[in-house]
Amino acid sequence: MNLMDRNQFKIGDAVQAFLRSHNLEERFFEASLKSDWEELMGEKVAEKTNDISLEKGCLILYLSSAPLRNQLRMKQGAMIDYLNKKIGRGKQPIRKVLIR
């Protein structure tokens, strides 16, 4: 193995290391959720979502529909697993959900 081979790494690994070292991982996951929300959760959920934030592993959803709030509360565990799988990149950025 030559010197060039030993110094090669994936750009994704470098970005993850940068985010981790600057405590920006959670902001990155939050930005991913916001930008991909409609694709992740569907058009109906997206149009009734007023805001999304991620704070210390807690996904906070602000919804304009009471029936949707109730429906998502009943499916919190499945939603956490699904979103972590889709945006987590092998991590568990979402540990709980607060729906308002």
Residue, then its C-alpha position, 0 to 999 in steps of 0.5 A: m500500500n502506498l502513501m496515497d492509498r493510506n491517506q484516502f478516505k470517503i468524503g462522507d466520513a470527512v464531513q461526519a468527522f467535521l460535524r461531530s468535532h464542531n457539535l453540528e451533527e444535530r443541526f445537520f439532522e434537523a436540516s435533513l428532516k426539514s428539507d426532506w419532510e414531504e418526501l419522508m412523511g408524505e404530502k398530507v402530513a407535510e402540508k399540516t406541519n407548521d414547524i420542525s425542530l430537533e433538540k437534544g434528540c427530541l423531535i418537536l413537531y408543530l402540526s395544524s391538525a388535531p386528528l393528525r397529532n393524535q394519529l402521529r402520537m399513536k405511531q411515535g415509536a414506528m416514526i422514530d425508527y423510520l426517520n432514524k433509518k432514513i436520515g440517521r446514517g447509522k446513528q439514532p439522532i431522534r430518541k423521542v417525539l413531542i407533538r404540539 
